[in-house]
Every structure is written in C-alpha cells, then in structure tokens.
Amino acid sequence: MQVSFTAEQIATVLNGTIEGDPSVAVYNFSKIEEGKPGTLTFLANPKYTNYIYSTEASIVLVNNDFVAEQPVKATLIRCASAYSALAILLDMVEKSKPKKTGVEPMSYISPSAKVEADVYVGAFAYIGDNATIGKGAKIYPQVYIGDGVTVGENTILYPGVKVYQDCKIGNNCIMHAGVVIGSDGFGFAPENGVYKKIPQMGIVVVEDDVEIGANTTIDRAVMDATIIHKGVKLDNLIQIAHNVEVGENTVMAAQVGISGSTKVGKNCMFGGQVGLGGHITIGDGANIGAQAGIISNIKPGAQLLGAPAIPVKDFFRSSIIFPKLPEMYRQIAQLQKEIEQLKTNPNE
C-alpha cells in the first residue's frame, strides 16, 4: 500500500464487520505466517488457522463463519469471502498506482498506425503499419506489434510481448513478459523424406478480459483463427497450437499444452502440465488434474486425472493399487506355477 488505511475504512470498502480496534492502521500486506505490525493479512485456507493466534499483522480478513478457539491479538474484519476481499483490496491498491502515459523516445510508431488517447508506448517498442492501439493501452518497452494488429482499450502488453501481423487483442487484456501471439502453427507435410512447411495464413483472436502469463505462446491458425474467448486466464509457459479454440472463463495452470484444432469448452479448469491431443473436444466445465493426458473427447463436467486420463475416483482407487503391483505379480506367478503343477500331477 502507498498510504495507510484504518480497519474502519477497509471494512467500509468490503462491507465487513470489525472485531477489535477500528482505528488500527495498515500500510502494507503480509502473509499470515510472516505477519508484521502495520500490515494486513487474511485467513481463507483452514490449514493456516493456527497462525492467526500468533501473527503480528495488525488486521486479518476472515470469513464470516470463522470461530476463534483462543484469543486473537489482531483486529479482525469478517467478510463473506476473505480471499475475494483481499483481491478487492489488492486491485484497489494497484489502480491507485501512478500510470505511465505518453510515447517514450527510441520507440517506433508507423505513420499509418492509429494510436488513441492516453496510450503509453515505452522505449524500443515497435508498432507496425495500420496497427490500432485502443484508448488507455499500455505498451511497455521492447514490445513488437506487427502490421495490422489491433490492441483494445486498457490492454497491457508488458516488456517483450510479440504480436504478429493481423492478430486481434480485445479490451482489458493483460499480456505478461515474453508472450508471443500469432507465431506460426506447427504445420509440416512429409514429402520425399523431408518436411515441407505449410504456410499458416490465419490469425489469433484474443477476446476481452483475457490474462496471459509470461512466456506463453499462442500459434496463428492455418486458416481462419485460433480463438481465446472472453475471460480466459492462462498461466505462464503454456502452448496453444494452431486453430485451437478456448471457451469463455476457462483457466489453465502452467505448462499446459494443447494440440492443433482442439476445442476447449467454457469454465474448464486445467492443472499444471495437462496435455491435450489434437482434433478433440473438451466439454464445458471439465476439470482436468495436473499432468493428465487427454487423447479423446471429454464430456461436459468430467473430472479426470492420470495419463491417459480416467475419472478422478477411478484414479484414486488405482493409485492405491499401484504400489502393490509387484507383490501381486509375484503372487499371480506363484499361483500359475501351482496350477501348472496340479495339471501335470492332478492326483497330488
């Protein structure tokens, strides 16, 4: 926090209830296990409950149903959701920070590009011919925006983002450092023992309110478009192949890889290192656990783990058996041996 806020002021913003000193002030945030005087923290995960009795943080956000089993030194602010309340405060502080505006020296903007009001363009950024940069967009240093690219209003492209020609990015998006939008899809045709490149003539369309983590790459389509729909959140180091479509409000953790022409539904959740085969469909609301491998269509609402992925309950049942397999194999081999002996000497 840049300035201090009292518990009373914070509770007013969050529509929360105070237990303790309403005048206590904080100027920063801290983790509950490392809380310091003058900071605000939160308790959302029950496994951290013991820290609330020892934390030195001045204010702790808690859920309305929290029941203290011993005295708490900190002032509590009860909210419907402590985690959501923290997000509101962090967003409020972020928005209060000074905003960069204007065009810095050593950047290049094509004379044919259209740059709206209140745009920031950092040093060594490049904006190509006929590109359009929406009102309030932030283009940080060393960003490359190719010819014909559209960047929507209030979208942020952090240092080193590369957007290839003709791709379209919506409003209120965030692209973190190293994101590449519109690189060629992995398309090659075998011909006489060599691989001939298939030109990738399509684009990438990123709709509004999408956030893409550092060093994530999204390939342009062979034809038409690779599409990331509204509200999608992608972590760092994700690979989205050509002609993939990702449905609204789907979230993916780091190192997910999606093969070409796969369609992912709305409101899906992918754990880290999930791999999807090509030309398959993932139904709305699917929940796929970390390192799962998906090679066929998935029904809406499915919950899967493993590689190849199976239903979560089956995976957990199987995981109990996995360590026992060597002993089970020995037992089966011994039983087979005994059966063969009985066949050879049935009277014994």
C-alpha positions in Angstrom: 0.0 0.0 0.0 1.3 3.5 -0.8 -0.7 5.1 2.1 -2.2 3.8 5.3 -5.8 2.8 5.8 -7.7 2.1 9.1 -9.7 -1.0 9.8 -12.8 1.1 9.7 -12.0 2.4 6.2 -11.2 -1.1 5.0 -14.4 -2.6 6.5 -16.5 0.1 4.8 -15.0 -0.8 1.4 -15.5 -4.5 1.9 -18.9 -4.2 3.7 -17.3 -6.2 6.5 -17.7 -6.4 10.3 -14.9 -5.3 12.7 -13.8 -7.2 15.8 -11.2 -5.2 17.6 -9.8 -1.8 17.2 -11.4 0.1 14.3 -8.7 2.8 14.3 -5.7 0.5 13.8 -4.0 1.4 10.6 -2.0 -0.7 8.0 0.3 0.4 5.2 1.2 -2.9 3.5 0.2 -6.6 3.1 1.8 -9.7 4.5 1.4 -13.5 4.7 -0.3 -14.6 7.8 2.7 -16.7 9.0 5.0 -13.8 8.5 2.8 -11.0 9.6 4.3 -7.8 10.8 2.8 -4.8 12.7 1.2 -2.3 10.3 0.3 -4.9 7.7 -2.9 -6.6 6.6 -3.3 -10.3 6.0 -6.0 -12.9 5.5 -7.2 -16.4 6.5 -9.0 -18.4 3.9 -7.4 -21.9 4.0 -8.1 -23.7 7.2 -4.7 -25.3 7.4 -3.3 -21.8 8.2 -5.7 -21.3 11.1 -3.1 -21.8 13.8 -1.1 -18.8 12.6 -4.0 -16.3 13.3 -3.2 -16.7 17.0 0.5 -15.8 16.7 0.6 -13.4 13.7 1.9 -10.0 14.3 -0.2 -8.5 11.5 -2.4 -5.7 12.6 -5.5 -6.7 10.6 -6.7 -10.1 9.5 -9.5 -10.7 7.0 -11.5 -13.8 7.9 -14.7 -15.5 6.6 -17.9 -14.7 8.4 -18.1 -18.3 9.7 -14.6 -18.2 11.4 -14.8 -19.2 15.1 -11.7 -18.3 17.2 -10.7 -21.1 19.6 -8.4 -18.8 21.6 -7.8 -15.0 21.8 -6.6 -13.2 18.7 -4.4 -10.1 19.1 -5.1 -8.7 15.6 -8.2 -6.8 14.6 -10.5 -9.0 12.6 -12.6 -7.9 9.6 -15.3 -10.5 8.8 -16.3 -10.8 5.2 -18.3 -13.2 3.0 -15.1 -14.4 1.5 -11.7 -13.3 2.9 -9.9 -14.3 -0.3 -12.3 -12.3 -2.5 -12.0 -9.4 -0.1 -8.2 -9.5 -0.4 -8.5 -9.4 -4.2 -10.7 -6.3 -3.9 -8.1 -4.5 -1.8 -5.1 -5.5 -3.9 -7.0 -4.3 -7.0 -7.8 -1.0 -5.3 -4.1 -0.5 -4.4 -3.0 -1.5 -7.9 -5.3 1.0 -9.5 -4.1 3.8 -7.2 -0.5 3.5 -8.5 0.7 6.2 -10.9 0.0 5.3 -14.6 2.5 5.7 -17.4 1.4 7.8 -20.3 2.9 9.2 -23.4 5.4 8.0 -26.0 9.0 7.5 -24.8 12.0 8.3 -27.1 13.5 5.5 -29.1 10.1 3.8 -29.8 8.8 3.5 -33.4 5.2 4.1 -34.4 4.3 3.7 -38.1 2.7 6.8 -39.6 -0.2 4.6 -40.7 -0.8 3.2 -37.2 -3.8 4.6 -35.2 -3.0 5.3 -31.6 -5.8 6.5 -29.4 -5.7 8.9 -26.4 -3.9 8.1 -23.1 -1.7 5.4 -24.6 1.7 4.6 -23.1 4.4 3.4 -25.5 7.7 2.5 -23.9 11.2 2.8 -25.3 12.2 0.4 -28.1 8.6 -0.6 -28.7 7.6 -1.1 -32.3 4.1 -0.5 -33.7 3.7 -1.6 -37.4 1.8 -0.3 -40.4 -2.0 0.0 -39.9 -1.9 -1.2 -36.4 -4.6 0.1 -34.0 -3.9 0.8 -30.3 -7.0 1.4 -28.2 -7.6 4.2 -25.6 -5.6 3.7 -22.4 -3.5 0.8 -23.6 0.0 0.3 -22.1 2.7 -0.9 -24.5 5.9 -1.5 -22.4 9.5 -1.4 -23.7 10.6 -3.9 -26.3 7.1 -4.9 -27.3 6.6 -5.7 -31.0 3.2 -5.1 -32.6 3.1 -6.2 -36.2 1.3 -4.8 -39.2 -2.5 -4.7 -39.0 -2.6 -5.7 -35.3 -5.5 -4.5 -33.2 -4.9 -3.9 -29.4 -8.1 -3.0 -27.4 -8.7 -0.3 -24.8 -6.9 -0.5 -21.5 -5.0 -3.6 -22.5 -1.5 -4.0 -21.1 1.4 -5.6 -23.0 4.3 -6.0 -20.7 8.0 -5.9 -21.8 9.0 -8.3 -24.6 5.5 -9.2 -25.8 5.4 -10.0 -29.5 2.2 -9.8 -31.5 2.5 -11.0 -35.2 0.7 -9.4 -38.1 -3.1 -9.1 -38.2 -3.8 -10.6 -34.8 -6.5 -9.1 -32.7 -6.4 -8.5 -28.9 -9.5 -7.2 -27.1 -10.2 -4.8 -24.3 -8.9 -5.0 -20.7 -6.4 -7.8 -21.5 -3.0 -8.4 -19.8 -0.1 -10.0 -21.6 2.9 -10.7 -19.4 6.5 -10.5 -20.4 7.6 -12.8 -23.2 4.1 -13.7 -24.5 4.0 -14.5 -28.2 0.7 -14.1 -30.1 0.5 -15.3 -33.7 3.7 -17.3 -34.3 3.3 -20.0 -37.0 1.5 -23.1 -36.1 3.5 -26.3 -36.3 2.4 -27.4 -39.7 4.6 -29.5 -42.0 3.8 -32.1 -44.7 6.2 -35.0 -45.4 7.3 -35.1 -49.0 10.1 -37.3 -50.4 11.7 -37.8 -47.0 11.7 -34.2 -45.9 9.1 -31.9 -44.3 7.6 -29.1 -46.3 6.3 -26.1 -44.4 2.6 -25.5 -44.6 2.0 -21.7 -44.7 0.0 -20.5 -41.7 -2.4 -18.0 -43.2 -4.8 -17.4 -40.3 -4.6 -15.2 -37.2 -5.1 -15.3 -33.4 -8.1 -13.6 -31.8 -7.9 -12.8 -28.1 -11.2 -11.5 -26.8 -11.9 -9.1 -23.9 -10.7 -9.6 -20.2 -8.1 -12.3 -21.0 -4.9 -12.6 -19.0 -1.9 -14.5 -20.4 1.1 -15.4 -18.3 4.8 -14.9 -19.0 6.3 -16.8 -22.0 3.0 -18.4 -23.1 2.7 -18.9 -26.8 -0.4 -18.9 -29.0 0.0 -20.0 -32.6 -1.8 -18.5 -35.6 -4.2 -20.7 -37.5 -3.6 -22.4 -40.7 -6.7 -20.7 -41.9 -9.3 -18.6 -40.1 -8.4 -18.1 -36.4 -7.0 -19.5 -33.2 -9.5 -18.1 -30.7 -9.1 -17.3 -26.9 -12.6 -16.3 -25.7 -13.6 -13.7 -23.2 -12.4 -14.1 -19.6 -9.8 -16.9 -20.2 -6.9 -16.9 -17.7 -3.7 -18.6 -18.9 -0.7 -19.2 -16.6 3.0 -19.0 -17.6 4.6 -21.3 -20.1 1.5 -22.6 -21.9 1.5 -23.6 -25.5 -1.7 -23.2 -27.6 -1.4 -24.7 -31.1 -3.0 -23.6 -34.3 -6.8 -23.5 -34.8 -7.4 -24.2 -31.1 -10.5 -22.6 -29.5 -10.6 -22.0 -25.8 -14.1 -21.2 -24.3 -15.0 -18.3 -22.0 -13.7 -18.2 -18.4 -11.6 -21.3 -18.7 -8.4 -21.3 -16.6 -5.1 -23.2 -17.2 -2.1 -23.6 -14.9 1.5 -23.6 -16.1 2.9 -25.8 -18.8 -0.4 -26.9 -20.3 0.0 -27.9 -23.9 -2.9 -28.1 -26.4 -2.5 -29.7 -29.8 -3.9 -28.3 -33.0 -7.7 -27.9 -33.8 -8.8 -28.9 -30.3 -11.9 -27.2 -28.9 -12.0 -26.4 -25.2 -15.3 -25.5 -23.6 -16.4 -22.8 -21.2 -15.5 -22.7 -17.5 -13.0 -25.5 -17.7 -10.1 -25.9 -15.2 -6.7 -27.4 -16.1 -4.0 -28.2 -13.7 -0.3 -27.9 -14.5 1.3 -29.9 -17.3 -2.0 -31.1 -18.7 -1.6 -32.3 -22.3 -4.4 -32.4 -24.9 -4.2 -34.3 -28.1 -5.3 -32.8 -31.4 -8.7 -32.6 -33.0 -10.6 -33.4 -29.8 -13.4 -31.6 -27.9 -13.4 -30.8 -24.2 -16.9 -30.2 -22.8 -17.9 -27.2 -20.8 -17.0 -27.3 -17.1 -14.4 -30.1 -17.4 -11.9 -30.3 -14.5 -8.6 -31.9 -15.5 -6.0 -32.6 -12.8 -2.2 -31.9 -13.1 -0.2 -33.9 -15.7 -3.3 -35.6 -17.1 -3.0 -36.7 -20.7 -6.2 -36.4 -22.8 -6.4 -38.2 -26.1 -10.2 -38.3 -26.8 -13.3 -36.2 -26.4 -14.3 -35.3 -22.9 -17.9 -34.9 -21.8 -19.1 -31.7 -20.1 -18.4 -31.6 -16.3 -15.9 -34.5 -16.4 -13.3 -34.7 -13.6 -10.2 -36.5 -14.8 -6.7 -37.5 -13.6 -3.9 -39.6 -15.0 -2.3 -40.3 -18.4 -4.3 -41.5 -20.2 -6.8 -39.6 -18.1 -9.5 -41.5 -16.2 -12.3 -40.4 -13.8 -10.9 -39.0 -10.6 -12.5 -41.6 -8.3 -11.1 -44.4 -10.5 -7.6 -42.8 -10.5 -7.5 -42.7 -6.7 -8.7 -46.3 -6.4 -6.0 -47.3 -8.9 -3.3 -45.3 -7.1 -3.8 -47.4 -4.0 -3.1 -50.5 -6.1 -0.1 -49.2 -8.0 2.5 -49.8 -5.1 1.1 -53.3 -4.6 1.5 -54.4 -8.2 5.0 -56.0 -7.9 3.8 -58.2 -5.0 0.5 -59.0 -6.8 2.6 -60.1 -9.8 4.7 -62.4 -7.7 1.5 -63.9 -6.2 -0.1 -64.4 -9.6 3.1 -66.1 -10.9 3.2 -68.4 -7.9 -0.5 -69.3 -8.4 0.1 -70.0 -12.1 3.0 -72.3 -11.2 0.9 -74.2 -8.7 -1.9 -74.5 -11.2 0.5 -75.9 -13.8 1.8 -78.4 -11.2 -1.8 -79.5 -10.5 -2.4 -80.0 -14.2 0.7 -82.1 -14.6 0.0 -84.1 -11.4 -3.7 -84.0 -10.8 -3.6 -86.7 -8.1 -1.1 -85.0 -5.9 
